């Protein structure tokens, strides 16, 4: 059995699965239940100045029969007194000394306030801090959360202030509601961050009720944007983790967050550079016990791959991720339809004919049977037919021998310097 323990920025954890700062980590009762269920660590729901929450604060986005494909919330940070939270953190840490508790913090961008809250919280024995520069609603209107997280200078300055007072590791949680997350990640590193975590939730409106015309959710007939998370945001989160992981100036560990629902998602995030993982929506949808399948699945995967430690996964796919200009223009793949498996639903033909490259022909055999065949000379290998096909194995994407590899960057260089000897793509 592989070793699932991690040492994330100096914070030791029995496994990489932490609960993210959110409703599941709102109280000592919940965090203790989570640790009993097998979660490695927890990021306590964000602590800060007293706030007032609203009622009707969650909404689920359901798609094609799947419940909670996405999740929207307009909840703020903890609405419980700081003293109560600190008492419960102390009691929970005393009962579970081997499970890290990270305190999520959010205060106004003032040095004294950061010093004060860091010292008060550290006194109860937390294992680290996570600075919440990502909350996109409510707190942002007060100059905190994403309002700070969208300004690199504020990220750097507040990280520095927290580090001035902290003895424990400081993780900076970044907002995805920004053009380039590597800019704020670099700012966090410049401010002295021991690690970064991403992503926080994405600005969103879950929907509109077609009968009442109210937004979903609404509060007495009025709505506001909230934060979007869950399986639907995973591709966005995975890209942002990868962009930071492949940036040599961002040389700190990354905690991956965003749509992690099972062990497969966890492996993908770790392959793209995440040294630790945080989960929220999946726990809210299915309960704390889902961590059992996550741990078991990850263990089995590592054993099947012959890997001794979960750390052996981290970053292994990062060298495979690059810019579009570094991709081989001469690489070619085509679709091939397996007639023995194909059920002749024609979805591939319709998709290709209407929206792609018109290269799937409807043919008729001698016995009158209809079948589909790809015209490989016209196929560009876009993958659309294999994506829409409802039958696994009915369409394969086959690599075709091609010319010498050449990227767009190499092509442009060859145009400027024809003597380099690279043949151009026609």
DOBAKOL-901806 format. One record per residue (C-alpha): z, x, y. Coordinates in steps of 0.5 Angstrom, whole numbers, plus 2048, in hexadecimal, padded with zeros to 3 digits. Each point is the difference from the previous one (the first is absolute). Example, Ala and Ser with C-alpha at 12.3 -4.5 7.8 and 13.67 -1.06 7.14 Angstrom:
BEGIN
8108197F7;7FE802807;
END
This chain:
BEGIN
800800800;7FE803807;805801805;7FF7FB806;805803804;7FE802807;803804806;7FD7FD806;801804806;8078037FD;8027F97FE;8017FF7F9;7FE7FA7FC;8007FE7F8;7F97FD801;7FB7FF806;8007F9801;8047FE806;8017F9803;7FD800807;8047FE806;7FF7F9800;8037F97FE;8028037F9;804805803;8047FC805;8078007FD;8048047FB;8007FB7FB;7F88007FF;800808800;8058007FB;7FC7FB7FC;7FA804801;8048077FD;8027FC7FA;7F97FE7FF;7FE807800;7FD801807;801808802;8017FF807;8007FB806;7FF800807;8057FC803;7FD7FA805;7FF803807;807801804;8007FF808;8027FC805;8027F97FF;7FA7FB7FF;7FF7F97FF;7FB7FE7FA;7FC7FA800;7FF7FA7FB;7F97FF7FC;7FF808800;7FC8017F9;7F97FE7FE;7FC8027FA;7F8801800;7FE7FD7F9;7F98027FD;7FC7FD7FB;8067FE7FC;804806801;8067FF804;803804805;7F9805800;803801807;8077FF804;8017FF807;807800804;8037FF807;8078027FE;803806804;8058057FE;8077FE7FD;8047FA804;8068037FD;805804804;8008077FF;8078017FE;7FF7FB7FA;7FA8047FE;803807800;8067FD7FC;7FB7FE7FB;7FC806800;8068047FF;8037FC7FA;7F98007FD;7FF807800;8078017FD;7FE7FC7FA;7F98037FF;801807803;7F98027FC;7FC7FB803;7FE802807;8017FB806;7FC802806;8027FC807;7FA7FD804;801801807;7FD7FD806;803800807;7FD801807;7FC806802;807804803;8038067FE;8077FE800;7FE7F97FC;7FD8057FB;806805800;8057FA7FF;7FD7FC7FB;7FE8067FB;807803801;8047F97FE;7FB7FF7FA;8008077FD;8087FF800;8007FB7FA;7FC8057FC;7F97FE800;7FB8057FD;7FB800805;7FD7FC806;7F97FC801;7FE7FF807;7FD7F9801;7FA801804;7FB7FB7FD;8037F9801;7FA7FC803;8047FA803;8067FE804;803807801;7F9803802;8017FB806;806804802;7FD807800;8028017F9;7FD8007F9;7F8801800;801800808;8038077FF;7FC8027FA;7F97FF803;802805805;8008077FD;804803806;8067FB7FF;7FF8017F8;801807801;806800805;8047FA7FC;7FF8047FA;803806804;8067FC802;8027FE7F9;7FF8077FD;805802806;8057FC7FD;7FF8007F9;8028047FA;7FC7FC7FB;7F98007FF;7FC7FC805;7FA7FC7FE;7FB7FD805;7FD7F97FE;7F97FF803;7FC7FA803;7F97FF7FD;7FE7FC806;7FD806804;7F9803800;8028077FC;8078007FC;7FF808800;802800807;8077FD800;8018047F9;7FF806804;8047FE805;8067FF7FB;7FF8077FD;800803807;8077FC801;8038037FA;7FF7FA7FB;8028027F9;7FB7FB7FD;7FC7FA802;7FF7F97FD;7FA7FC801;7FE7FA801;8047FB803;7FD7F9801;7F97FF803;8007FB806;7FD7F97FD;8007F9800;8017FD7F9;7FC7F9802;7FF7FA803;8027F97FD;7F97FC800;8047F9801;805802805;7FD806803;806803800;8008087FF;8038027F9;806801801;8027FC806;8067FF804;8017F9803;7F8800800;7FF807803;7FE8067FD;800808801;7FD8067FD;8048037FA;8008067FB;7FB8007FA;8028037FA;7FF7FF7F8;7FA8027FB;7FB7FE806;802806804;8008057FA;7F9803802;802801807;8068037FE;7FD8057FB;7FB802805;805802805;8058047FB;7F98047FE;7FE801807;807803802;8018047F9;7F9803801;802802807;803808800;8047FF807;8047FA7FC;8048047FB;8057FC7FF;8027FB7FA;7FD7F9800;8037FA7FE;7FB7FB7FE;8007F8802;7FB7FB800;7FF7FB7FA;8038047FA;8017FA7FB;8008047F9;8008077FD;7F8801801;8017FF807;805805800;7FC8057FD;7FA7FF805;805801806;8038077FD;7F98027FE;7FE800807;806803803;8067FC800;8078047FD;8047F9800;7FE7F9800;8037FA803;7FF7F87FE;8027FA804;7FB7FA7FE;7FF8017F9;8087FF7FF;8007FA805;7FB7FD7FC;8038027F9;807802801;8038077FF;7FF8007F8;7F9802801;802807801;8018007F8;7F88007FF;7FF805806;8058057FD;7FD7FF7F9;7F9800802;800806804;8048037FA;7FB7FE7FB;7FA803805;803807801;8018007F8;7F97FE7FF;7FE806805;8048057FD;804801806;807802800;8027FD807;7FE7FB805;7FF805805;7FA8037FC;7FC7FA803;802801807;7F9802804;7FC8017FA;7FA7FB803;801803807;7FB805800;7FB7FB7FD;8017FC807;7FB802806;7FC7FE805;7F97FC7FF;7FD806803;8028047FA;7FD7FB7FB;7FA8027FC;7FA7FD802;7FC8017FA;8057FE7FB;7FD7F97FD;8037FB7FB;7FD7FA7FE;8027F97FC;7FE7FF7F9;8017F97FD;8037FF7F9;7FC7FA7FD;8048007FA;8067FF805;7FD7FC806;8017F9800;7FB7FE805;8047FD805;7FB803805;805802805;7FE807800;7F87FE801;8027FB806;805805803;7FA806800;7FB7FB802;8037FD806;805805803;7FE8077FD;7F98037FE;7FC7FB7FB;8008057FA;8037FB7FB;7FA7FD7FC;8007F97FC;7FC8017FA;7FE7FC7FA;8008037F9;7FA7FE7FB;8057FB7FD;8017FD807;807802801;801802807;804807801;801804806;7FE807802;801805805;7FA804803;803807801;7FA802804;8037FB806;8078007FE;804804805;8078007FC;8047FC805;8047FD7FA;8007F9803;7FD7FD7F9;8068037FC;8057FE805;7FE7F9800;7FF8007F8;8057FB7FD;8008047F9;8028077FF;7FB8057FD;7FA7FB802;7FE805805;801808800;7FE804806;7FD8067FD;7FF807804;7F9802800;7FE808800;7FE801808;7FE806804;804806803;8077FD803;7FF7FF808;8057FD805;7FE7FD806;804806804;7FB8057FC;7FA7FC801;801800808;8028077FF;7F98017FD;7FC7FC805;803805805;7FF8067FC;7FA7FF7FB;8008077FE;8067FF7FC;7FC7FD7FA;8037F97FE;7FB7FB7FF;8017FA804;8017F97FE;7FA7FC801;
END
